[in-house]
Amino acid sequence: MSQTIIVTGGAGDIGRAMCARFLRDGHRIAMLDKDRAALELAQESLGSSERLIVIPADVTNVASIASAVAETEGRLGPIDVLINNAGGVVSPTLSKTSEAAWLSDMELNLNGAWRCVRAVQDGMQARQRGAIINIASVNGVGIYGYPAYSAAKAGLIQLTRFLAVEFGRYGIRANAIAPGTVKTQAWQARVKENPAIFERLKRWYPLGDVCVPEDIAGVATFLIGSDARMITGAILPVDGGLSVGSITMAQEFCGDAF
């Protein structure tokens, strides 16, 4: 069944991969991003389609999100799915995190998702159906650096659970995807400094590899579909086993026996 889907942070690698998959499956997509130039490039890469619209929007601004939701409904119809994908990181350690950086991460990664939910919830409740997917992170359940980002993602995970419990009676499902390392342009600076960074990271993952954006898109496709109709409040790691444990660490403890 074709659905109308909003994807925030749509111009980034993960957002674009989700939009590409949803388009291929016949859905109607509103790609939101605050970067107008990046939106245009993303739209060009996906090709022309009457089922795809791009809307410059900032999740840290209530009026911007309200306007984007209204435009989506006017052009594509009632919103069936909200995917809170917009996010980003600033400071890697607590000692290097200023108050401004802390608040910025909270606004983008947590409060922005809450604003988007508030903008679509009345319509979903009135129609007695809807799906919300929050793109969280393994940082929300473990310690992998970036404390403000991690605290925001932990909050996003808890918000997901609240949504599932409070909105379930309206036929609205809410789930979170918690990726580990994903090969995106956000890693370009690190790769430039150390071209072997992904090979170093892979040794911490039980599957011996890290995600690509299409891995996240595939899980999101499942979660918005009818096969997931009884799944809500789930926090689904897509991390190659990172959040379960590390064979590298186990080998340090057990030596050759492991």
Backbone torsions as a table, in degrees:
resi	resn	phi	psi	omega
1	MET	NA	130.7	-179.9
2	SER	-71.4	136.5	-178.9
3	GLN	-128.1	156.5	173.3
4	THR	-95.3	123.2	-171.5
5	ILE	-125.9	131.3	170.4
6	ILE	-100.2	131.0	175.5
7	VAL	-122.6	112.6	175.9
8	THR	-83.3	157.7	-174.6
9	GLY	59.8	32.5	-170.3
10	GLY	-69.7	-20.1	-176.8
11	ALA	-83.7	-11.3	177.1
12	GLY	-75.7	174.2	-175.2
13	ASP	-62.0	-45.2	-179.6
14	ILE	-69.6	-44.2	178.4
15	GLY	-59.8	-43.8	-179.4
16	ARG	-65.9	-38.3	178.0
17	ALA	-64.2	-40.0	177.6
18	MET	-65.5	-44.5	179.8
19	CYS	-61.5	-40.4	179.1
20	ALA	-62.2	-43.1	-179.5
21	ARG	-67.0	-43.9	-179.5
22	PHE	-64.3	-39.6	176.9
23	LEU	-62.1	-43.9	179.5
24	ARG	-60.6	-30.6	-179.7
25	ASP	-88.1	3.2	173.5
26	GLY	92.1	12.2	-178.9
27	HIS	-85.3	167.5	175.9
28	ARG	-103.0	128.8	-169.1
29	ILE	-123.1	132.0	167.0
30	ALA	-108.4	111.7	179.9
31	MET	-93.0	114.8	-178.7
32	LEU	-107.3	139.6	174.9
33	ASP	-164.3	149.0	179.8
34	LYS	-80.2	-14.7	-178.6
35	ASP	-93.3	99.8	-175.5
36	ARG	-61.7	-42.8	-179.3
37	ALA	-63.8	-41.9	178.7
38	ALA	-65.7	-36.1	176.6
39	LEU	-60.1	-44.7	-178.7
40	GLU	-63.3	-40.9	177.8
41	LEU	-65.3	-41.0	179.2
42	ALA	-64.2	-42.8	178.5
43	GLN	-61.6	-42.1	178.8
44	GLU	-62.4	-39.7	-178.6
45	SER	-68.5	-28.5	-178.9
46	LEU	-86.1	-16.9	179.0
47	GLY	88.1	161.9	-177.8
48	SER	-72.6	133.0	177.2
49	SER	-157.0	136.8	176.7
50	GLU	-72.2	-10.7	178.8
51	ARG	-92.8	2.4	179.3
52	LEU	-122.9	124.8	172.2
53	ILE	-124.5	149.6	177.3
54	VAL	-117.5	136.7	-175.8
55	ILE	-135.0	115.9	173.1
56	PRO	-62.7	124.1	-178.0
57	ALA	-155.9	146.0	-177.4
58	ASP	-117.3	116.4	-175.8
59	VAL	-69.3	-11.7	177.2
60	THR	-87.5	4.0	-177.5
61	ASN	-126.0	116.4	-175.9
62	VAL	-59.0	-46.1	-177.5
63	ALA	-64.3	-37.9	179.6
64	SER	-63.3	-42.8	-180.0
65	ILE	-69.8	-41.7	178.1
66	ALA	-59.4	-42.2	179.2
67	SER	-64.7	-41.8	-179.4
68	ALA	-65.5	-39.3	178.3
69	VAL	-65.6	-44.2	179.2
70	ALA	-62.2	-41.8	179.1
71	GLU	-65.9	-40.5	178.2
72	THR	-60.3	-47.6	-179.1
73	GLU	-65.1	-35.9	179.7
74	GLY	-68.9	-32.8	-175.1
75	ARG	-98.8	-30.5	-174.6
76	LEU	-119.2	-13.7	-178.9
77	GLY	104.7	178.8	-177.5
78	PRO	-54.8	144.2	-176.4
79	ILE	-82.5	123.0	178.7
80	ASP	-94.7	-33.1	-172.9
81	VAL	-136.8	133.8	170.8
82	LEU	-115.6	127.2	174.7
83	ILE	-117.4	110.5	178.8
84	ASN	-85.8	93.7	-175.1
85	ASN	-110.8	-19.0	-177.8
86	ALA	-59.6	133.4	179.9
87	GLY	-174.1	174.8	179.5
88	GLY	175.4	168.5	-177.9
89	VAL	-126.0	156.1	179.5
90	VAL	-122.9	-71.6	-170.6
91	SER	-108.0	134.3	-174.4
92	PRO	-79.3	-21.6	-176.9
93	THR	-134.7	160.3	177.8
94	LEU	-61.3	-42.0	-176.7
95	SER	-66.3	-20.3	179.4
96	LYS	-104.4	9.1	-178.6
97	THR	-98.1	112.2	176.1
98	SER	-79.4	167.9	176.8
99	GLU	-61.3	-40.3	179.9
100	ALA	-63.3	-40.9	179.2
101	ALA	-66.2	-42.0	178.4
102	TRP	-59.5	-50.1	-178.5
103	LEU	-65.6	-35.9	178.6
104	SER	-62.7	-44.3	178.7
105	ASP	-64.2	-38.7	178.6
106	MET	-65.4	-42.9	-179.3
107	GLU	-61.1	-45.3	-175.9
108	LEU	-76.5	-48.2	-169.3
109	ASN	-87.2	-23.7	-177.8
110	LEU	-120.0	-57.8	-176.7
111	ASN	-64.2	-34.6	178.0
112	GLY	-61.4	-41.5	178.0
113	ALA	-63.6	-42.5	178.8
114	TRP	-60.7	-42.4	178.6
115	ARG	-60.9	-41.7	-179.5
116	CYS	-66.2	-40.0	176.6
117	VAL	-60.5	-46.6	-179.5
118	ARG	-61.1	-31.3	-177.9
119	ALA	-73.7	-25.2	-177.6
120	VAL	-109.2	-11.7	-169.5
121	GLN	-65.9	-37.2	-178.0
122	ASP	-62.5	-43.3	179.2
123	GLY	-65.2	-42.1	178.5
124	MET	-64.7	-41.9	179.4
125	GLN	-63.9	-42.6	-179.2
126	ALA	-62.6	-35.0	-178.9
127	ARG	-89.1	-7.5	178.5
128	GLN	60.4	38.8	175.3
129	ARG	-166.2	159.1	177.3
130	GLY	157.1	160.1	176.8
131	ALA	-137.4	137.1	177.3
132	ILE	-123.8	128.2	175.1
133	ILE	-120.8	123.2	176.0
134	ASN	-102.8	124.8	176.9
135	ILE	-85.0	100.8	-178.5
136	ALA	-91.5	-136.3	-178.5
137	SER	-172.6	154.5	171.4
138	VAL	-61.6	-21.1	175.9
139	ASN	-61.7	-19.9	178.7
140	GLY	-79.2	-10.0	-178.7
141	VAL	-125.5	-7.2	-179.3
142	GLY	-145.5	177.7	-177.3
143	ILE	-105.8	105.0	-178.3
144	TYR	-131.5	27.2	-178.3
145	GLY	90.2	176.5	178.0
146	TYR	56.5	71.1	-171.9
147	PRO	-61.9	-41.7	-179.0
148	ALA	-67.0	-44.9	176.2
149	TYR	-58.7	-44.6	-178.1
150	SER	-64.7	-42.7	178.2
151	ALA	-63.9	-38.6	178.3
152	ALA	-65.4	-41.5	179.8
153	LYS	-69.3	-33.5	174.2
154	ALA	-63.9	-41.2	175.8
155	GLY	-63.3	-37.6	179.1
156	LEU	-65.0	-37.0	176.6
157	ILE	-63.9	-44.7	178.6
158	GLN	-67.1	-37.6	175.2
159	LEU	-59.6	-40.8	178.5
160	THR	-57.6	-43.2	-179.8
161	ARG	-65.8	-41.8	177.7
162	PHE	-62.2	-43.3	179.2
163	LEU	-60.2	-43.4	-179.0
164	ALA	-60.1	-42.7	-177.5
165	VAL	-74.8	-45.4	-174.5
166	GLU	-75.9	-34.1	-174.9
167	PHE	-99.8	-4.4	-179.4
168	GLY	-58.5	-34.4	-179.0
169	ARG	-66.5	-15.0	177.9
170	TYR	-99.0	9.2	-179.3
171	GLY	77.6	17.5	-179.3
172	ILE	-101.2	126.7	176.6
173	ARG	-101.8	144.4	177.9
174	ALA	-135.4	125.2	179.9
175	ASN	-137.7	161.9	178.2
176	ALA	-125.9	143.5	171.1
177	ILE	-106.7	131.6	-177.9
178	ALA	-117.4	88.8	-180.0
179	PRO	-72.0	154.4	165.4
180	GLY	-90.8	-143.8	177.1
181	THR	-62.9	131.7	176.6
182	VAL	-125.0	131.8	179.2
183	LYS	-71.7	98.9	179.0
184	THR	-132.7	173.9	179.2
185	GLN	-64.8	-18.9	178.4
186	ALA	-61.5	-20.0	-179.2
187	TRP	-91.2	0.7	-173.0
188	GLN	-56.8	-43.7	-178.8
189	ALA	-62.9	-42.5	179.0
190	ARG	-65.9	-39.8	179.4
191	VAL	-65.4	-37.1	178.2
192	LYS	-64.0	-39.4	178.0
193	GLU	-71.3	-38.5	-176.1
194	ASN	-143.2	93.8	-177.9
195	PRO	-58.5	-18.2	-178.4
196	ALA	-95.7	12.0	-173.2
197	ILE	-58.4	-41.1	-178.7
198	PHE	-68.2	-36.2	177.1
199	GLU	-64.6	-36.9	176.6
200	ARG	-66.7	-40.8	-178.8
201	LEU	-67.6	-36.9	-175.2
202	LYS	-56.9	-29.9	-176.2
203	ARG	-66.9	-16.2	178.7
204	TRP	-88.5	-7.9	-175.5
205	TYR	-101.1	125.7	179.4
206	PRO	-53.7	-33.9	178.6
207	LEU	-82.5	-4.0	176.0
208	GLY	70.1	23.6	-180.0
209	ASP	-154.4	166.1	175.6
210	VAL	-116.6	166.1	-174.5
211	CYS	-74.8	157.0	164.3
212	VAL	-114.6	160.2	-176.4
213	PRO	-54.3	-32.9	-179.2
214	GLU	-64.4	-25.5	176.3
215	ASP	-64.4	-40.4	178.7
216	ILE	-69.7	-40.1	-179.9
217	ALA	-61.6	-38.5	-179.4
218	GLY	-64.6	-41.4	179.2
219	VAL	-68.8	-39.9	177.4
220	ALA	-61.8	-39.0	178.4
221	THR	-60.8	-42.0	176.7
222	PHE	-63.0	-45.2	-174.1
223	LEU	-67.6	-24.8	178.5
224	ILE	-90.0	-4.5	-175.1
225	GLY	-92.9	173.0	-176.9
226	SER	-68.1	-24.3	178.5
227	ASP	-66.3	-18.2	-179.6
228	ALA	-104.6	21.1	-172.3
229	ARG	-61.9	-23.9	179.9
230	MET	-106.6	17.5	178.1
231	ILE	-106.8	117.2	175.2
232	THR	-151.1	147.0	-177.3
233	GLY	77.5	8.9	-178.7
234	ALA	-82.8	142.8	173.1
235	ILE	-114.7	102.7	-169.6
236	LEU	-101.0	108.3	177.2
237	PRO	-70.1	133.5	172.3
238	VAL	-125.0	79.1	-164.7
239	ASP	-143.3	17.2	178.0
240	GLY	61.9	18.1	178.4
241	GLY	92.5	3.9	-176.1
242	LEU	-55.9	-44.1	-175.8
243	SER	-74.7	-10.5	177.3
244	VAL	-83.5	-43.2	-178.5
245	GLY	164.0	178.2	-176.4
246	SER	-131.3	128.7	176.9
247	ILE	-65.9	-28.8	177.8
248	THR	-62.2	-44.6	177.8
249	MET	-68.2	-41.7	179.5
250	ALA	-60.3	-39.0	179.0
251	GLN	-66.8	-32.1	177.0
252	GLU	-64.2	-37.8	179.8
253	PHE	-76.5	-41.7	-169.1
254	CYS	-100.6	-13.9	-179.5
255	GLY	67.5	-146.8	-176.8
256	ASP	-66.2	-14.3	-178.8
257	ALA	-69.1	-20.3	-176.3
258	PHE	-92.1	NA	NA
